[in-house]
């Protein structure tokens, strides 16, 4: 048992898992649906992403080949609910072209590739940044990479574990260096962080009273957030 008031990323995971249980992420019926969701969720609420994916499913457009052959304007209209629909249509086409050209849409071959060069390849695809790429690597390809998003940064900072540099790779290194490389654990951990950030560790007026992490959180334990205050 760790000392009161200190934060171990391993215990943070166990505490959240004990409170919320398994999250059963990523919500998708196929590997390509998961990839599409990772692109569409950029700057969008998941409920709107679900509407866009539902549109694609309803007309049989949820496959790499279908995305490649669908006219840009038609694809943009289908993903309209997710916002930035013209840009996202271009991103989906770029991803589908990469999957076809490089992997012949073979997810098994892709999943068998080495992580480091695969990540470099994906980062070169138009419109997919580090968070989106790591979502794809982790949830579609079962690669042990830790996804960093705004929720994760918020939690890490409030726990008192912020790295010296405000960079994606610096936050990611905190988890990679302190946890065993396990895709299942990484995926569950990220999902739990999202759940915890929405229910307790909110951007404004976080609910520190009753928070499962309060005793290991520098911010909550320090009483920096009184009821009704914002951050």
C-alpha positions in Angstrom: 0.0 0.0 0.0 1.4 3.4 -1.0 1.7 6.2 1.5 -1.3 8.5 1.9 -1.1 11.5 -0.5 1.3 10.0 -3.0 0.3 8.9 -6.5 1.2 5.6 -8.1 -0.2 5.2 -11.6 -0.7 1.5 -10.9 -2.9 2.2 -7.9 -4.7 5.0 -9.6 -5.8 2.4 -12.2 -6.9 -0.1 -9.6 -8.9 2.5 -7.7 -10.7 3.6 -10.8 -11.3 0.1 -11.9 -12.7 -0.8 -8.5 -15.1 2.2 -8.6 -16.3 2.0 -12.2 -15.6 -1.5 -13.4 -14.6 -2.5 -16.9 -15.6 0.0 -19.6 -15.7 -2.3 -22.6 -14.0 0.0 -25.0 -13.7 0.8 -27.9 -17.5 0.9 -28.8 -17.3 -0.5 -32.4 -18.4 -3.6 -34.3 -15.3 -3.9 -36.5 -11.7 -2.8 -36.7 -12.5 -0.3 -39.5 -15.5 1.2 -37.6 -13.1 1.7 -34.7 -10.7 3.6 -37.0 -13.5 5.7 -38.5 -14.7 6.6 -35.0 -11.2 7.6 -34.0 -11.1 10.1 -36.9 -14.6 11.4 -36.4 -14.3 11.9 -32.7 -11.8 14.7 -33.2 -13.5 17.8 -31.7 -16.8 16.1 -31.5 -19.1 14.6 -28.9 -19.4 10.8 -29.2 -23.2 11.0 -29.6 -22.6 12.9 -32.8 -20.0 10.4 -34.0 -22.5 7.6 -33.5 -24.9 9.5 -35.8 -22.3 9.8 -38.5 -21.3 6.2 -38.2 -24.9 5.2 -38.3 -25.3 7.2 -41.6 -22.3 5.3 -43.1 -23.7 1.9 -42.0 -27.2 2.7 -43.3 -25.9 3.0 -46.9 -23.2 0.4 -46.8 -20.2 2.8 -46.7 -18.4 1.5 -43.6 -15.5 -0.2 -45.3 -12.1 1.1 -46.7 -13.1 0.3 -50.2 -16.5 2.1 -49.9 -14.8 5.2 -48.4 -12.3 5.2 -51.3 -15.0 5.0 -54.0 -17.5 7.4 -52.4 -17.4 10.9 -53.9 -16.0 13.5 -51.5 -19.2 15.5 -51.3 -21.4 12.5 -50.6 -19.0 11.3 -47.9 -19.0 14.7 -46.3 -22.8 14.7 -46.1 -22.8 11.3 -44.4 -20.4 12.4 -41.7 -22.0 15.8 -41.3 -23.2 15.1 -37.7 -19.7 14.8 -36.4 -18.8 18.4 -37.4 -15.9 19.6 -39.7 -17.4 17.2 -42.2 -15.5 18.3 -45.2 -12.2 18.0 -43.4 -13.2 14.7 -41.8 -14.2 13.3 -45.2 -10.8 14.1 -46.6 -9.2 12.4 -43.5 -11.2 9.3 -43.9 -10.3 9.1 -47.6 -6.6 9.5 -46.8 -6.8 6.7 -44.2 -8.7 4.4 -46.5 -6.2 5.0 -49.3 -3.3 4.2 -46.9 -5.0 1.0 -45.8 -5.5 -0.1 -49.4 -2.2 1.0 -50.9 0.0 -0.2 -48.0 -1.9 -3.1 -46.5 -4.4 -4.1 -49.1 -7.0 -3.7 -46.3 -5.5 -6.6 -44.5 -5.9 -5.9 -40.8 -4.1 -9.0 -39.7 -1.0 -8.1 -41.7 -1.1 -4.6 -40.3 -1.5 -5.8 -36.7 1.5 -8.0 -37.2 3.8 -5.1 -38.1 6.3 -3.6 -35.7 4.9 -0.8 -33.6 7.5 1.9 -34.1 7.6 2.0 -37.9 3.8 1.5 -38.1 3.2 4.5 -35.9 5.5 6.6 -38.1 3.5 5.5 -41.2 0.2 6.4 -39.6 1.4 9.8 -38.5 2.2 10.5 -42.1 -1.4 10.0 -43.2 -3.3 13.2 -43.7 -5.3 14.4 -40.7 -4.3 11.8 -38.1 -2.4 13.2 -35.2 -0.8 11.4 -32.3 -4.0 10.9 -30.3 -5.9 9.5 -33.3 -3.0 7.3 -34.3 -2.6 5.9 -30.8 -6.3 5.2 -30.6 -6.0 3.2 -33.8 -2.9 1.3 -32.7 -4.3 0.5 -29.3 -7.9 -0.3 -29.9 -7.9 -1.6 -33.5 -4.5 -3.2 -33.7 -3.9 -4.2 -30.0 -0.6 -2.4 -29.8 0.7 -1.4 -26.3 0.6 2.4 -26.7 -0.9 4.8 -24.2 -3.4 7.3 -25.5 -3.0 10.9 -24.2 -6.0 13.2 -24.4 -7.2 16.3 -22.6 -8.8 14.1 -19.9 -5.5 12.3 -19.2 -3.5 15.6 -19.1 -6.0 17.0 -16.6 -5.9 14.0 -14.3 -2.1 13.7 -14.4 -1.7 17.4 -13.6 -4.1 17.3 -10.7 -2.5 14.2 -9.3 0.7 16.2 -9.1 2.5 14.1 -11.8 2.8 16.6 -14.6 6.0 16.0 -16.6 8.6 18.7 -17.1 7.5 19.4 -20.6 4.0 20.0 -21.9 4.3 17.6 -24.8 2.2 14.6 -25.9 5.3 12.3 -25.7 6.2 13.5 -22.2 2.8 12.6 -20.8 2.8 9.3 -22.7 6.2 8.5 -21.2 4.8 8.7 -17.7 2.6 5.7 -18.4 5.0 3.8 -20.6 7.8 4.0 -18.1 5.7 3.2 -15.0 3.4 0.4 -16.3 4.1 -2.9 -18.0 3.4 -2.8 -21.8 0.0 -4.4 -21.8 -2.5 -3.3 -24.5 -5.5 -4.6 -22.6 -4.6 -2.6 -19.5 -3.7 0.5 -21.5 -7.0 0.4 -23.2 -9.0 -0.1 -20.0 -6.9 2.6 -18.3 -7.7 5.2 -20.9 -11.4 4.4 -20.9 -11.5 4.7 -17.1 -9.8 8.1 -17.2 -12.4 9.3 -19.6 -15.2 8.0 -17.4 -13.6 9.5 -14.2 -13.0 12.9 -15.9 -16.6 13.1 -17.0 -18.1 12.0 -13.7 -15.7 13.4 -11.1 -12.6 15.2 -12.3 -14.4 17.7 -14.3 -12.8 20.7 -16.0 -14.7 23.1 -13.8 -16.2 22.4 -10.4 -14.6 18.9 -10.0 -16.3 16.7 -7.5 -13.4 16.1 -5.1 -15.7 15.1 -2.2 -16.3 11.4 -2.6 -13.7 11.1 -5.4 -12.1 7.6 -5.4 -8.7 9.2 -6.0 -8.9 12.0 -3.4 -6.4 10.4 -1.0 -3.8 10.0 -3.7 -4.5 13.3 -5.5 -2.4 16.3 -4.7 -5.1 18.7 -5.8 -8.1 17.0 -4.1 -6.2 16.2 -0.9 -5.0 19.8 -0.8 -8.5 21.2 -0.8 -7.8 23.4 -3.8 -11.3 22.8 -5.1 -14.0 23.9 -2.7 -17.6 23.2 -3.7 -18.7 25.5 -6.5 -15.2 26.6 -7.4 -13.9 26.2 -11.0 -10.4 25.6 -12.4 
